[in-house]
Amino acid sequence: MPAFTFLLAVISGHERLRFTRVGIAKLLGTLLSIVGAMMLSIYPGPIVPIGQPKFHWKLFEGIALNRSGTGTKSNYLGPMLVMASALSWSIWSVIQAKVNHDYEATYSSTALMCFMASCLCLVIGFCVDHDQSDWSLISSGVRVISATYSGVFCSALSYFVMSWCIRRKGPFFVSIFNLLPIIIVAVLSWLLLGEKIFIGTIVGSTLIIFGLIMVLWGNWEQERTLTVEHLESQQENLSAPVDSV
């Protein structure tokens, strides 16, 4: 996602590709984060001998068994859908920056967006799945919890916070943080599902963190430079002689 967002932000004018110290730091930070995410997802490497957590949640036992029981048949549909999702999310980030500029009411824009998305998902769901048992939330308590959590936190609160951050910092700044959930998922999978930690997980997470630090430093340095230039221009305007009429 950061790669797509960076390219779209440069094309749309939200970001400027400058080969200065700040521009190179942001570019290298983005590349490091992308390489780290690819290594964490694709290259496992040897297992890190750190053992398993002391506690085990029985709630996640069925999830781990179902996941381990799935077939290992490889296909290209999953990666293609992931790339399409990342591209769509990047396009939304750039469009949302324009929406925030023209319509600054973040609460109502998020509510309208979630309402329209819910209507679309409802129509598509009815067209794809006609089994009433799949729509029932009473049959399992996990369904109620997951549906409530997804609606409140993963949709409403998440899109509101991202829209607010895009208005303040821009779409690229927000997209670079989308790599952190990969690290969080790896840690929680080891903690809750008993999965192994690999060398690729450690190295990839380290690259993501270093890349994120470089991008954050580049944004901080860019904002500091713009602030200094703005103050210098104001000082020059105040010290300039006023022409007598």
Beta strands, then each sheet from edge to edge (+ up, - down):
end
